[in-house]
């Protein structure tokens, strides 16, 4: 993870080094060499995903002439990716974003004892129906819609027994499939309230400035630039619904026709095309992809 970027660009090596120094941890070696079982721990996975995204972004800026003010209307990120988006837009430093995500991962893991919570993807259901399934399956426990990813993909989160009930009953409400997700905690639901309180304290200690382009916030699906509001929305995001489908549609309503996914993976660019067929999406992670994109600017 990130090894090709590290090998190809000195700028990327600088970013990975900054993250390692900020965390006082050789995270980059863990990313490049594993073990995977340690990398996927949420306290490592969250800053690692951010590091790859920011390494690619800084390469495009410093080496390729990308200027967000000129070339982009908005930045946005899914869940932890919102921190990556804010760092990409220079609202927070890479080092501070890494430290915040490390703390966020630990806080989320501590919030709920292992095994008590779970998440599941309900495929083929729109948000209102998925919420109805969650309400029926809760039976006095916590069960909420956590991610509205679009194209009939809604993730629910809460107490494990309630999530299992939702999976068992989703087909009766028209779901094509319902899948338990291999996650370590029930993210983006009320069970994360202890983590939200901890992140409020952590964010209060970090300086944010106005991003160079607006960020589309997960919990409001609208643009924000005010640093104080950004911090408050990041706190709300810990327990709140990630309104990704609405984020993409908001950007389209503001004239955006193309989205570029920067970093590790292709999930968001694929979702964009499914949310709105007129929207184009491409992913930039490998050096060749980045170099080809820069030639189009």
N, C-alpha and C positions, 0 to 999 in steps of 0.2 A: 504494500500500500504506500504510494508516493515515491517508490524507489526510482522509477524512471524520471520523474521530475527532478529529484535530488541529483541524479547522475547528469542530467542534461543542462541544468541551469544553475549558475552561481547564486542568482537571486533566490531561487527556491531553497538552496542550501542555507542561505541566510535566514529564511523564515523558519525552517525546521530547527535551526540552531537557536533562534529566539524563543521558540516554544519550549524546547528542551531546557533552556536556561530559566525561563519563567516558572516552569513546573519543578525545577530541580530534579529532573527525571530524564533518562535517556529514552523518551517516547519515540523518537525517530527510529532507533534501533528496534524497538518493539514493533513498530509499524512495518519495517522492512523485513525483519527476520522472525517475528512471532516470539513466543507461542501465541497462536490464535486465541486460545482459551483465556489468555490474559488481556489481549488486545480488545476482545469483545466486552470486557467488563465496562459498564457504562461510564465510569470515571475516566477510563482510558479512551473509549471509543468516541466520546463527545469531543474532547480536544483534538483527537487524531483526525476526525473528519474535517474539523475547522482548519487544521494545519494544511491539509491537502488543498482545500479550497483557496486558502489565502496564499499558499505558495504559487498556485496557478495564476491567481489574480495579480500578484505583485510582479510575476514574470511578464504578464501582458502589459502592465503599466510601465514598468521600468525598462524592459527590454523591447517591448513591442509598440509603445506609443499609445496604448489605450488610455482614454480620458473619459472617466465616467460621466462628468458633467456634459461632455459633448456627445458621447456615444450611447448613453443609457438614460432612460426616463425614470426608472425605479430600480431598487434592489429588493429582494425578498428571499426568505429562507424558511424551510419547513422545520418547525420545532427548534432543535439546537442550531439548525441552519440559519435561524434569525440572527444569532450572534455572529455567524460567519458573514452574513449580509451587512451587518452593522460595521464590522471590522473592514470589510471590503470598501464600504463607503466612508471610511476614516472617521466614524463616530466614536470608536473605541480602539485602543491599540491592540495589536495581535497578542501581545503578552498578557494584557488584562483580560482579553477574551478567552485565552487559554486557561488562565487561573479561574475565571468565573465558571467556565464549563467543567473544569475539574471539580470545583466545589458543587456545582449543580448536579453532576453525576453522583457524587457521594451523598448529597442531601436526598436525592430521589431514591437511592438505594436504601438509605437508612429510614426513610419515611414509612415503609411498609415491610414487615418481616418477610423473608423469602418464603414463597409458597402461598402466602395469603392472598396475593393479587394476581391478576392475569389480564391479557388483552386478546382480542380476536378480531379478525377481519370478516365483515359481512359483505359478501360480493353479490352484486345485482340488486342492492337496495339503495334507494335515495335516503337522504338524511332524515326526513320526517318519519319514514317507515322504520328505519334503524332505531331512531329514538323511541318509537312505540314498542319495538321488540325489547329494548333495554328496560323500559318502564315495566313491561310485563314480567320480565325475567328477574328484576331486582329483588322482589319479595322482601323488602325491608333492608336489603344490603345496598351497597353503593354499586351502581352500574350506569355508566354515562357514555355518550358518544364522545370520543377523544380526538379523532381525525376525520374530517370530511375531505377525502382525497379526490373526490370527483369521479365521474364515469361509473357511478354505482359502487363505489368502494368506500365504505365507512368502517372505521375501527372503533370498537367499544372497549371500555376499560373499567376495572373495578374489582370487587371481591371475586376470587376464583370461582366459587360455586355459582355465583350469579352469571359470570361470563360463560361458564359451561352450560348453564340453562339457556342462555341466549343462543349459543351455538346449536343446541339440540332443537330449539324451536324456530330458528330463523327460516328454515325451509317452508314452514307453514305460512309465512308472510311473504313468500316469493323469492327468497334468496337463492341464487344459483349455487353458492357454496358458502360455508362458514368455517373458518380456519383459526385454530388457536395459534397465537404468535409466540415465537421463542424469545421472549423478553424477560428481563430480570426484575421488572417492577411494573405496576399499573400506572403508566404515565398519563398526564392530562385528565385527571379526574380528582374528585374531592379528597381521595386518600392521600394526595400529594400536598395537602395543606401544610404539614410541617416543613416540607421542602420549600414551599412558597415563602414561608416566614423567614427561613434561613437565607433565601436568595434576596429578599428585601434588604436584609442586613448587609449581605455581600455587595449588592449593587450600590448601596449608599456609600460604600467606601471607594468606589471607582469613578473616575472622571469620564463623562461622556460629553461630546460636543455635537453640534448639528451636523448630520451626514451631508456629504456633498450632493447627493440626490436623495429624494425621500425613500424611506423604507415602508413597504406594505406590511403592516403588522398582522401576525397570525390571528389574534383574538378579535380584531375589528374589521379585518379585510379592507382596510383603507390606509391612505398614506399618512405618515407622521414624520415630523422633523424635530420637534421640541425634545431636548434631552431628558427633561424631567418626565414627560409623558412616555417617552421610550422606556425608561426604567420601570415605570408603573405597569406598562403593558407587558414587560418581560416577567414581572412578578405574577400578573394575572395568567400569563401563558402556562405557568407550571401546572395549574389546575384546570385551565380552560381548554375549550375546543380549538383545535388547529383548523381554521376555516380556509383550507388551501384552495378548494374549488372556487370559493368566492374571491380569494386573492387573485387568482388567474383571471377571473371574469372582470374584477375591478380594473386590472391593468388593461384589459382589452377595451373596457369602456372609456379609458383615458387615451386611447389611440395606439396602444401597444399591439403589434402584430407578430413579434418574434421574441422568444425567450431563449436565453443561453444559460445552461446549467454548468456551473464551474466547480470542478472538484471530482470526487470519487463517486462514480455511478451514473446511471441514466434514468433513474426512476422518475424524476420530476419533469424532464423533457418529454418522456413518454406520456405522463399524465396530462401535460398541457395539451397535447394533440388530441387526447381522448375527451378532455373537458370541452374543448372548442376546436372543431376540425379546421377552422380558418387560422388557428394559431400555429405557428411553426416553432419547433423546439429543437435545439441541438445541445450536445454535451461536450464539454472540453475538459479533459483530464490528462490524456497522453500528450507528450511533447509534439507529436506530429499534428494532432488535432488543434493544439494551440497555435502552432506556426501557420497552419492553413487558415485558421480564423483571422489571424492578424493581417494576413494578406488581403482580406476583404474589407478592412476598415477604410 
